[in-house]
């Protein structure tokens, strides 16, 4: 009996220990949230901007891909972003989702240079791409990438809109948000400076971004559909394209979700009616 009581006491103490740990973590987190921003004001806190809210066609429960916009975004990526950023999780054959046919995909893949192996010597070489190949990296390794970009390695863009809060709006805002340091910021924070090699962008958390402005002028790229390639237009187009690379089945998932929800509603109603039918003849007993 004494062993049973001891085991129960130990279990109770362990449970109380877990409760104390959880409560302390909750209180600590709540205190951090409540006191965040109550200290000394900084330029980063005062002048950092939240992303703009752009009207992308794929958002919302009935969203659809704007295929023309996705194709324009691919053009921006190919002609601007691919010089520094990779898309290592996207294969050329995946471009079928952008409305390209097999011949177009083969031609596009063949226009790209990908790493290969010389069958005669076994040495590393390059070759024209195949539809099964993935978008190549612009750098052979991370060291080369850092050396070419002021010691900052450009991130892979395959999942970038999933890796950032409000990702698609963040990407579009960041790309079109480069500007001179506001005079108001200089007045309020005279010690604030943009270090050499960095660029002021209010949509970046610490305001100073290593990436130089990639979109610099209207007409920087030429769209096949004749759309004017302004900086905001290019920024939104490539952001939409990167939303597709991060989740190419987004629209299909939404389209599947509605029938599933309707089925669940129907099944719920059917189950309720079945319950009423089965138990209709059963009368509750009266209490004395």
Rosetta silent file (secondary structure, phi, psi, omega in degrees, C-alpha in Angstrom):
SEQUENCE: XXXXXXXXXXXXXXXXXXXXXXXXXXXXXXXXXXXXXXXXXXXXXXXXXXXXXXXXXXXXXXXXXXXXXXXXXXXXXXXXXXXXXXXXXXXXXXXXXXXXXXXXXXXXXXXXXXXXXXXXXXXXXXXXXXXXXXXXXXXXXXXXXXXXXXXXXXXXXXXXXXXXXXXXXXXXXXXXXXXXXXXXXXXXXXXXXXXXXXXXXXXXXXXXXXXXXXXXXXXXXXXXXXXXXXXXXXXXXXXXXXXXXXXXXXXXXXXXXXXXXXXXXXXXXXXXXXXXXXXXXXXXXXXX
SCORE:     score description
SCORE:     0.000 S_00000001
   1 L     0.000  -42.028 -179.242    0.000    0.000    0.000 S_00000001
   2 H   -64.587  -35.268  178.107    2.823    2.380    0.910 S_00000001
   3 H   -65.827  -39.421  179.590    4.489    1.746   -2.461 S_00000001
   4 H   -64.288  -42.177  178.854    1.240    2.576   -4.274 S_00000001
   5 H   -64.673  -41.258  179.190    0.894    5.833   -2.327 S_00000001
   6 H   -62.818  -40.940  179.338    4.513    6.752   -3.080 S_00000001
   7 H   -64.816  -39.774  179.031    4.005    6.110   -6.787 S_00000001
   8 H   -66.194  -40.255  178.227    0.907    8.268   -6.797 S_00000001
   9 H   -63.117  -40.680  178.889    2.726   11.079   -4.990 S_00000001
  10 H   -64.280  -42.983  179.279    5.568   10.929   -7.498 S_00000001
  11 H   -62.380  -41.870  178.762    3.099   11.045  -10.408 S_00000001
  12 H   -63.545  -43.181 -179.784    1.333   14.042   -8.842 S_00000001
  13 H   -64.439  -40.381  177.752    4.632   15.860   -8.291 S_00000001
  14 H   -63.261  -44.774  178.162    5.730   15.185  -11.881 S_00000001
  15 H   -60.589  -43.502  177.788    2.389   16.471  -13.166 S_00000001
  16 H   -62.674  -36.489  178.131    2.674   19.588  -11.015 S_00000001
  17 H   -61.745  -44.130  177.383    6.186   20.108  -12.357 S_00000001
  18 H   -62.473  -41.127  178.985    4.912   20.054  -15.935 S_00000001
  19 H   -61.940  -42.817  179.429    2.132   22.489  -15.014 S_00000001
  20 H   -63.071  -42.488  179.240    4.633   24.877  -13.419 S_00000001
  21 H   -62.316  -45.815 -179.335    6.876   24.749  -16.502 S_00000001
  22 H   -63.993  -44.487  179.653    3.957   25.423  -18.856 S_00000001
  23 H   -63.793  -39.905  179.612    2.622   28.282  -16.718 S_00000001
  24 H   -65.892  -39.305  177.787    6.062   29.880  -16.416 S_00000001
  25 H   -65.507  -41.079  178.759    6.549   29.714  -20.191 S_00000001
  26 H   -63.469  -47.040 -179.400    3.089   31.234  -20.742 S_00000001
  27 H   -63.415  -40.897  179.259    3.696   34.047  -18.244 S_00000001
  28 H   -64.049  -43.700  178.344    7.135   34.751  -19.717 S_00000001
  29 H   -64.354  -42.366  179.203    5.748   34.887  -23.257 S_00000001
  30 H   -63.517  -39.575  178.817    2.842   37.097  -22.211 S_00000001
  31 H   -65.272  -40.920  179.405    5.214   39.463  -20.428 S_00000001
  32 H   -62.307  -44.987  179.091    7.461   39.662  -23.490 S_00000001
  33 H   -64.300  -41.698 -176.851    4.537   40.455  -25.771 S_00000001
  34 H   -68.447  -32.210 -176.407    3.101   43.015  -23.336 S_00000001
  35 H   -98.551   -2.392 -178.831    6.400   44.826  -22.880 S_00000001
  36 L   -63.500  130.882  178.523    7.609   44.624  -26.465 S_00000001
  37 L    82.604    1.910 -179.533    8.272   48.071  -27.847 S_00000001
  38 L   -87.719   -8.898  179.735    7.978   49.746  -24.402 S_00000001
  39 L   -83.842 -152.352 -179.369   11.684   50.383  -24.146 S_00000001
  40 L   -65.834  129.974  179.534   13.793   52.884  -26.023 S_00000001
  41 L   -69.082  142.061  179.099   12.384   53.653  -29.461 S_00000001
  42 L  -123.955  163.193  177.967   14.603   52.721  -32.404 S_00000001
  43 H   -61.968  -38.195 -179.457   14.638   53.649  -36.070 S_00000001
  44 H   -63.196  -39.088 -179.511   13.822   50.054  -36.934 S_00000001
  45 H   -72.803  -38.776 -174.987   10.729   50.107  -34.716 S_00000001
  46 H   -77.986  -36.749 -169.496    9.508   53.518  -35.862 S_00000001
  47 H  -112.394   -1.024  173.961   10.107   53.310  -39.603 S_00000001
  48 L   -70.080  132.612 -177.968    9.708   49.630  -40.435 S_00000001
  49 L  -107.922  144.860  172.539    6.598   49.194  -42.632 S_00000001
  50 L   -79.023  151.836 -178.028    4.261   46.245  -42.899 S_00000001
  51 L   -58.380  148.656  173.462    3.777   44.847  -46.427 S_00000001
  52 L   -69.788  156.249  179.377    1.164   46.392  -48.678 S_00000001
  53 L  -100.405  103.717 -177.061   -1.950   44.348  -49.359 S_00000001
  54 L   -94.541  147.673 -177.955   -2.024   43.569  -53.079 S_00000001
  55 L   -85.516   72.660  179.336   -5.098   42.112  -54.851 S_00000001
  56 L   -74.331  140.950 -174.563   -3.646   38.828  -56.087 S_00000001
  57 L   -67.583  -24.986 -174.586   -6.090   36.687  -58.068 S_00000001
  58 L   -86.862   -3.111 -178.745   -5.193   33.466  -56.234 S_00000001
  59 L   -82.649  159.814  179.685   -6.120   34.745  -52.776 S_00000001
  60 L    88.411  164.829 -176.698   -9.423   33.980  -51.081 S_00000001
  61 L   -65.926  -22.275 -179.998  -11.480   30.780  -51.009 S_00000001
  62 L  -111.861   23.259 -176.551  -12.374   31.066  -54.711 S_00000001
  63 L   -64.222  151.109  177.593   -8.959   32.250  -55.909 S_00000001
  64 L  -134.175  150.395  174.184   -7.559   31.252  -59.291 S_00000001
  65 L   -69.176  133.847  169.585   -4.101   31.496  -60.799 S_00000001
  66 L   -88.785   95.249 -172.807   -3.695   34.381  -63.217 S_00000001
  67 H   -58.918  -39.576  179.181   -1.694   32.385  -65.766 S_00000001
  68 H   -61.956  -39.494  178.762   -0.679   35.492  -67.706 S_00000001
  69 H   -68.152  -39.457  178.328    0.710   37.027  -64.519 S_00000001
  70 H   -62.741  -39.842  178.252    2.587   33.844  -63.643 S_00000001
  71 H   -67.157  -37.732  175.532    4.203   33.825  -67.078 S_00000001
  72 H   -65.114  -38.585  178.236    5.190   37.468  -66.661 S_00000001
  73 H   -63.586  -38.176  175.056    6.646   36.587  -63.259 S_00000001
  74 H   -61.216  -39.544  178.323    8.736   33.843  -64.830 S_00000001
  75 H   -61.776  -43.300  178.937   10.064   36.439  -67.274 S_00000001
  76 H   -64.787  -44.015  178.495   11.069   38.728  -64.394 S_00000001
  77 H   -60.009  -47.381 -175.515   12.713   35.862  -62.543 S_00000001
  78 H   -64.144  -42.518 -173.170   14.603   34.706  -65.627 S_00000001
  79 H   -89.598  -16.842 -176.654   15.814   38.146  -66.710 S_00000001
  80 L  -124.301  -60.725 -169.256   16.420   39.707  -63.290 S_00000001
  81 H   -73.313  -31.743 -174.143   16.296   37.432  -60.251 S_00000001
  82 H   -67.090  -11.325  177.625   18.054   34.344  -61.644 S_00000001
  83 H   -67.670  -23.199 -177.646   21.350   36.223  -61.739 S_00000001
  84 L  -127.017  -28.478 -171.576   21.584   35.793  -57.948 S_00000001
  85 L  -112.725  144.188  178.780   18.789   33.492  -56.747 S_00000001
  86 L   -98.554  168.324  172.251   18.100   29.827  -57.400 S_00000001
  87 L  -134.070   63.821 -167.066   14.856   27.840  -57.692 S_00000001
  88 L   -69.908  -13.547  179.570   16.272   24.487  -56.694 S_00000001
  89 L  -101.609    8.907 -178.517   12.909   22.848  -55.932 S_00000001
  90 L  -115.850  123.615  176.909   11.308   23.706  -59.274 S_00000001
  91 E   -93.065  154.856  179.091   11.825   21.490  -62.339 S_00000001
  92 H   -59.789  -34.605 -178.967   11.424   22.761  -65.885 S_00000001
  93 H   -65.415  -22.265  177.936    8.607   20.246  -66.419 S_00000001
  94 H   -66.368  -15.656  179.718    6.657   21.990  -63.635 S_00000001
  95 H   -66.264   -8.563  173.691    6.155   24.909  -66.021 S_00000001
  96 H   -57.690  -32.146  178.578    3.268   22.942  -67.455 S_00000001
  97 H   -68.007  -12.647  177.488    1.305   24.496  -64.605 S_00000001
  98 H   -96.699    7.788  176.952    1.932   27.922  -66.160 S_00000001
  99 L    93.873    7.577  179.328    0.203   26.924  -69.379 S_00000001
 100 L   -86.617  144.231  178.296    3.244   25.893  -71.416 S_00000001
 101 L   -88.951  178.274 -174.934    3.032   22.809  -73.629 S_00000001
 102 H   -61.622  -42.578 -179.463    5.605   20.025  -73.931 S_00000001
 103 H   -64.399  -41.347  179.904    7.425   21.545  -76.901 S_00000001
 104 H   -65.550  -39.941  179.447    7.709   24.922  -75.195 S_00000001
 105 H   -65.626  -42.600  177.890    9.018   23.326  -72.012 S_00000001
 106 H   -61.707  -41.649  179.995   11.647   21.339  -73.931 S_00000001
 107 H   -66.409  -41.551  179.536   12.755   24.475  -75.758 S_00000001
 108 H   -65.141  -44.829  179.944   12.938   26.476  -72.530 S_00000001
 109 H   -61.823  -40.661 -179.113   14.902   23.740  -70.745 S_00000001
 110 H   -66.556  -22.206  179.316   17.337   23.454  -73.670 S_00000001
 111 L   -80.352   -8.973 -179.574   18.001   27.196  -73.443 S_00000001
 112 L  -100.573  148.164  177.170   19.261   26.749  -69.867 S_00000001
 113 E  -103.761  124.867 -177.683   22.688   25.479  -68.871 S_00000001
 114 E  -123.583  158.438  178.086   22.759   22.909  -66.075 S_00000001
 115 E   -64.709  146.091  179.301   25.591   20.959  -64.392 S_00000001
 116 E  -150.586  179.818  179.713   26.506   17.648  -66.011 S_00000001
 117 E  -122.490  130.273  176.835   29.143   14.933  -66.194 S_00000001
 118 L   -70.334  117.110 -175.816   31.371   14.324  -69.207 S_00000001
 119 L   -66.116  -18.966 -178.730   30.707   10.638  -70.100 S_00000001
 120 L   -85.657  -38.532 -175.205   34.207   10.239  -71.499 S_00000001
 121 L  -111.286  -17.908 -176.991   36.249   11.629  -68.608 S_00000001
 122 L    79.512    3.112 -179.546   33.812   11.680  -65.687 S_00000001
 123 L   -82.346  155.003  179.989   34.669   15.313  -65.045 S_00000001
 124 E   -71.840  137.246 -179.674   32.049   17.879  -64.149 S_00000001
 125 E  -146.748 -164.797  176.456   30.847   19.948  -67.073 S_00000001
 126 E  -127.752  159.859 -178.815   27.696   21.708  -68.256 S_00000001
 127 E  -153.886  163.741  174.230   25.005   20.742  -70.731 S_00000001
 128 E   -65.257  145.564 -176.807   21.662   22.008  -72.064 S_00000001
 129 L   -73.011  159.195  173.520   18.802   21.361  -69.689 S_00000001
 130 L  -117.309  159.807  179.099   16.104   18.697  -69.981 S_00000001
 131 L   -55.546  -27.891 -179.590   12.504   18.980  -68.773 S_00000001
 132 L   -80.602  -10.601  179.552   13.386   16.726  -65.825 S_00000001
 133 L   -76.801  159.324  177.557   16.184   19.061  -64.678 S_00000001
 134 E  -100.416  158.356  178.700   15.702   21.673  -61.985 S_00000001
 135 L   -55.923  129.205 -175.050   16.403   25.365  -62.310 S_00000001
 136 L   -77.628  155.736  175.230   20.170   25.724  -61.889 S_00000001
 137 L   -80.890  143.348  178.829   21.882   27.796  -59.225 S_00000001
 138 L   -74.161  -10.768 -178.754   23.777   30.863  -60.462 S_00000001
 139 L  -125.716  147.394 -178.918   26.709   29.972  -58.175 S_00000001
 140 L   -70.952  -26.315 -179.028   28.661   26.718  -57.833 S_00000001
 141 L  -161.589  174.442 -176.742   28.594   26.839  -54.026 S_00000001
 142 H   -66.296  -33.535  179.926   27.751   29.003  -51.001 S_00000001
 143 H   -63.365  -44.954  178.498   31.274   30.443  -50.754 S_00000001
 144 H   -64.673  -37.775  178.845   31.096   31.787  -54.297 S_00000001
 145 H   -63.832  -43.092  179.715   27.606   33.163  -53.628 S_00000001
 146 H   -67.359  -40.947 -178.946   28.781   35.020  -50.519 S_00000001
 147 H   -62.922  -30.933 -177.349   31.889   36.365  -52.245 S_00000001
 148 L   -88.112   -5.909 -173.444   29.783   37.831  -55.056 S_00000001
 149 L  -134.325   46.073  174.316   27.195   39.432  -52.758 S_00000001
 150 L    55.713   38.801  176.927   29.014   41.375  -50.049 S_00000001
 151 L    70.611   14.550  177.009   29.243   38.251  -47.858 S_00000001
 152 L  -114.469  122.078 -177.734   25.462   37.710  -47.933 S_00000001
 153 L   -81.355  119.868  178.528   24.238   34.478  -49.527 S_00000001
 154 L   -63.199  131.265 -178.270   21.140   35.102  -51.672 S_00000001
 155 L   -72.573  152.581  171.643   18.353   32.784  -50.486 S_00000001
 156 L   -67.869  140.535 -173.450   16.748   30.204  -52.719 S_00000001
 157 L   -98.621    1.631 -176.158   13.381   31.543  -53.855 S_00000001
 158 L   -55.200  -43.121 -174.891   11.480   28.277  -54.300 S_00000001
 159 L  -119.913   20.631 -171.118    9.681   28.587  -50.946 S_00000001
 160 H   -62.517  -34.302 -178.882   10.390   32.204  -50.079 S_00000001
 161 H   -73.599  -15.997  173.552    6.720   33.229  -49.872 S_00000001
 162 H   -90.207  -22.788 -176.522    6.186   30.461  -47.300 S_00000001
 163 H   -87.866   -6.878 -179.911    9.307   31.380  -45.345 S_00000001
 164 L  -122.055  144.587  177.360    8.274   35.012  -44.757 S_00000001
 165 L   -63.342  133.565 -176.966    5.254   36.379  -42.914 S_00000001
 166 L    50.823   49.115 -166.292    2.612   37.506  -45.419 S_00000001
 167 H   -50.414  -50.077 -174.926    5.138   36.239  -47.949 S_00000001
 168 H   -67.699  -39.974  176.406    3.676   37.230  -51.320 S_00000001
 169 H   -68.944  -35.016  178.657    2.841   40.778  -50.165 S_00000001
 170 H   -63.610  -45.708 -179.321    6.224   40.996  -48.447 S_00000001
 171 H   -62.368  -47.022 -179.029    8.103   40.061  -51.627 S_00000001
 172 H   -63.691  -41.027 -179.923    6.152   42.518  -53.770 S_00000001
 173 H   -67.976  -42.557 -178.530    6.536   45.326  -51.228 S_00000001
 174 H   -62.789  -45.060 -176.210   10.234   44.685  -50.696 S_00000001
 175 H   -66.572  -28.882 -179.278   11.080   44.659  -54.399 S_00000001
 176 L  -104.285    8.956 -172.278    9.292   47.955  -55.019 S_00000001
 177 L  -103.189    4.220  179.188   10.173   49.564  -51.682 S_00000001
 178 E   -65.279  139.539 -179.614   13.761   50.775  -52.150 S_00000001
 179 L  -163.094  172.623  174.412   14.114   54.498  -51.455 S_00000001
 180 L   -73.847  155.789  178.077   16.316   57.186  -49.994 S_00000001
 181 L   -63.114  124.784 -178.633   16.508   57.495  -46.212 S_00000001
 182 L   -61.400  144.084  179.040   13.570   59.738  -45.182 S_00000001
 183 H   -61.940  -34.632  179.706   14.470   63.166  -43.829 S_00000001
 184 H   -62.468  -39.480  177.939   12.175   62.538  -40.869 S_00000001
 185 H   -63.897  -42.267  179.835   14.203   59.472  -39.905 S_00000001
 186 H   -64.569  -34.098  178.728   17.436   61.456  -40.055 S_00000001
 187 H   -70.867  -43.514 -177.082   15.936   64.155  -37.843 S_00000001
 188 H   -76.398  -32.883 -177.876   14.635   61.742  -35.216 S_00000001
 189 L  -130.960   77.758 -176.401   17.626   59.394  -35.314 S_00000001
 190 L   -62.538  -19.068 -179.909   20.704   61.377  -36.415 S_00000001
 191 L   -84.776   -7.211 -178.636   22.964   58.410  -35.633 S_00000001
 192 L   -71.554  131.772  178.270   21.174   56.163  -38.131 S_00000001
 193 L  -137.641  157.084  172.520   23.326   55.314  -41.142 S_00000001
 194 L  -101.249  108.964 -177.497   23.200   52.968  -44.102 S_00000001
 195 L   -59.181  155.001  177.261   26.480   51.024  -44.028 S_00000001
 196 L   -56.938  135.246  179.803   28.478   50.734  -47.260 S_00000001
 197 L    89.086   -5.985  177.773   27.124   47.985  -49.484 S_00000001
 198 L  -109.952  167.737 -174.125   23.644   48.081  -47.934 S_00000001
 199 E  -138.381  137.847 -177.263   20.453   49.733  -49.167 S_00000001
 200 E   -75.094  127.954  176.860   17.585   51.390  -47.305 S_00000001
 201 E  -149.152  112.478 -175.457   14.285   49.540  -47.556 S_00000001
 202 L   -66.567  -14.040 -179.566   11.518   50.163  -44.983 S_00000001
 203 L   -88.624   -6.216  175.303    9.952   46.748  -45.611 S_00000001
 204 L   -91.673  137.855 -171.597   13.072   44.945  -44.396 S_00000001
 205 L   -51.940  -43.153 -179.327   13.080   44.441  -40.597 S_00000001
 206 L  -100.872   14.055  173.228   16.317   46.327  -39.872 S_00000001
 207 L    73.819  -21.483 -177.684   15.814   48.797  -42.754 S_00000001
 208 E  -111.101  121.493 -172.443   19.206   48.004  -44.335 S_00000001
 209 E  -119.180  134.458 -178.371   19.257   45.331  -47.020 S_00000001
 210 L   -72.693  -27.702 -178.329   22.307   43.767  -48.658 S_00000001
 211 L   -73.873  124.296  175.645   20.483   43.100  -51.927 S_00000001
 212 L   -67.111  155.710  179.702   20.786   45.985  -54.360 S_00000001
 213 L   -56.410  114.197 -178.898   17.533   47.130  -55.989 S_00000001
 214 L   -77.746  -30.142  179.876   16.866   44.439  -58.615 S_00000001
 215 L  -104.221  112.528 -168.727   14.038   46.359  -60.302 S_00000001
 216 L  -115.428  -21.402 -175.298   15.396   49.707  -61.366 S_00000001
 217 L  -160.128  152.891  173.563   13.334   51.153  -64.225 S_00000001
 218 L   -62.249  136.760 -178.909   10.165   50.805  -66.254 S_00000001
 219 L    83.313   12.900  179.296   10.755   48.560  -69.258 S_00000001
 220 L   -61.181  -32.920  172.823   13.563   46.639  -67.575 S_00000001
 221 L  -122.685  163.362  177.959   11.980   43.483  -69.013 S_00000001
 222 L  -115.820  120.989 -179.565    9.755   43.014  -72.042 S_00000001
 223 L   -87.312  137.899  179.835    6.487   41.164  -71.577 S_00000001
 224 L   -66.531  -27.805 -177.724    5.199   39.012  -74.425 S_00000001
 225 L   -88.662    4.445  176.012    1.609   40.071  -73.734 S_00000001
 226 L    84.397    0.999  177.762    2.432   43.776  -74.075 S_00000001
 227 L   -62.660  138.857  179.238    1.857   44.681  -70.408 S_00000001
 228 L   -71.109  125.932 -175.134    3.865   47.739  -69.360 S_00000001
 229 L   -88.684   72.228  173.057    6.710   46.561  -67.143 S_00000001
 230 L   -77.700  165.414  179.977    6.620   49.188  -64.380 S_00000001
 231 H   -61.546  -47.790  176.772    8.460   48.480  -61.140 S_00000001
 232 H   -60.506  -37.799  179.782    5.234   47.776  -59.157 S_00000001
 233 H   -64.726  -47.271  179.580    3.968   45.565  -61.993 S_00000001
 234 H   -62.813  -40.573 -179.403    7.191   43.537  -62.158 S_00000001
 235 H   -62.545  -44.763  179.970    7.296   43.229  -58.361 S_00000001
 236 H   -69.240  -37.330 -179.511    3.741   41.876  -58.180 S_00000001
 237 H   -65.120  -46.397 -178.461    4.236   39.550  -61.144 S_00000001
 238 H   -72.234  -29.735  175.553    7.351   37.895  -59.781 S_00000001
 239 H   -65.285  -41.201  177.139    5.777   37.691  -56.292 S_00000001
 240 H   -64.062  -41.276  178.256    2.797   35.834  -57.799 S_00000001
 241 H   -61.378  -40.789 -179.453    5.172   33.518  -59.659 S_00000001
 242 H   -73.056  -26.084  172.023    7.039   32.755  -56.416 S_00000001
 243 H   -66.085  -36.801  177.744    3.724   32.060  -54.675 S_00000001
 244 H   -68.610  -43.792  179.981    3.146   29.452  -57.382 S_00000001
 245 H   -62.270  -32.350 -178.731    6.615   27.907  -56.980 S_00000001
 246 H   -75.847  -31.429 -178.824    6.018   27.609  -53.232 S_00000001
 247 L  -150.712   75.665 -176.933    2.607   25.939  -53.606 S_00000001
 248 L   -64.620  -18.769 -179.367    1.730   25.017  -57.190 S_00000001
 249 L   -96.940   16.295 -176.497   -1.290   22.984  -56.025 S_00000001
 250 H   -56.251  -50.746 -177.006   -2.848   25.887  -54.123 S_00000001
 251 H   -66.361  -42.132  178.385   -5.815   26.323  -56.459 S_00000001
 252 H   -61.266  -37.038  178.931   -6.416   22.569  -56.767 S_00000001
 253 H   -63.795  -42.243  177.662   -6.434   22.324  -52.979 S_00000001
 254 H   -65.006  -41.736 -179.610   -9.102   25.009  -52.750 S_00000001
 255 H   -65.611  -32.156  177.010  -11.157   23.358  -55.473 S_00000001
 256 H   -75.525  -32.802 -175.930  -10.957   20.046  -53.616 S_00000001
 257 H   -63.573  -37.923 -177.867  -11.821   21.648  -50.297 S_00000001
 258 H   -64.970  -48.606  175.684  -15.277   22.843  -51.292 S_00000001
 259 H   -59.367  -36.053  178.909  -16.667   19.404  -52.273 S_00000001
 260 H   -64.093  -44.572  178.901  -15.167   17.974  -49.081 S_00000001
 261 H   -62.990  -42.546  178.116  -16.893   20.624  -46.967 S_00000001
 262 H   -62.555  -40.161  177.495  -20.202   20.031  -48.746 S_00000001
 263 H   -63.528  -41.326  179.957  -19.858   16.290  -48.181 S_00000001
 264 H   -64.815  -39.482  176.696  -19.164   16.833  -44.481 S_00000001
 265 H   -63.189  -46.217  179.132  -22.237   19.056  -44.163 S_00000001
 266 H   -61.276  -43.872 -179.415  -24.363   16.457  -45.953 S_00000001
 267 H   -64.311  -36.560  178.616  -22.944   13.643  -43.797 S_00000001
 268 H   -65.321  -46.246  178.663  -23.667   15.641  -40.636 S_00000001
 269 H   -62.506  -43.386  179.476  -27.277   16.269  -41.648 S_00000001
 270 H   -61.831  -42.262  179.328  -27.689   12.610  -42.650 S_00000001
 271 H   -64.346  -40.379  179.178  -26.263   11.412  -39.340 S_00000001
 272 H   -64.765  -44.642  179.833  -28.581   13.716  -37.393 S_00000001
 273 H   -65.520  -37.063  177.568  -31.664   12.545  -39.321 S_00000001
 274 H   -63.774  -41.773  178.690  -30.602    8.913  -38.852 S_00000001
 275 H   -61.860  -43.878  179.410  -30.263    9.469  -35.129 S_00000001
 276 H   -63.508  -39.730 -178.508  -33.731   11.015  -34.941 S_00000001
 277 H   -68.284  -43.379 -175.780  -35.211    8.128  -36.944 S_00000001
 278 H   -68.954  -40.789 -173.701  -33.524    5.366  -34.933 S_00000001
 279 L   -97.741    7.893 -176.407  -34.319    6.812  -31.493 S_00000001
 280 L   -63.146  -36.480 -176.130  -37.766    8.208  -32.349 S_00000001
 281 L   -83.443   -7.200 -178.176  -39.599    5.229  -30.788 S_00000001
 282 L   -91.100  117.365  179.990  -37.520    5.258  -27.621 S_00000001
 283 L  -100.020  137.682  179.137  -39.203    7.249  -24.873 S_00000001
 284 L   -67.210  144.613  178.677  -37.228    8.450  -21.903 S_00000001
 285 L   -73.087  140.866  177.588  -38.150    6.871  -18.585 S_00000001
 286 L   -84.540  140.721  177.274  -39.971    9.033  -16.129 S_00000001
 287 L   -82.641  146.319  178.121  -38.459    9.488  -12.709 S_00000001
 288 L   -71.228    0.000    0.000  -40.476    8.632   -9.692 S_00000001
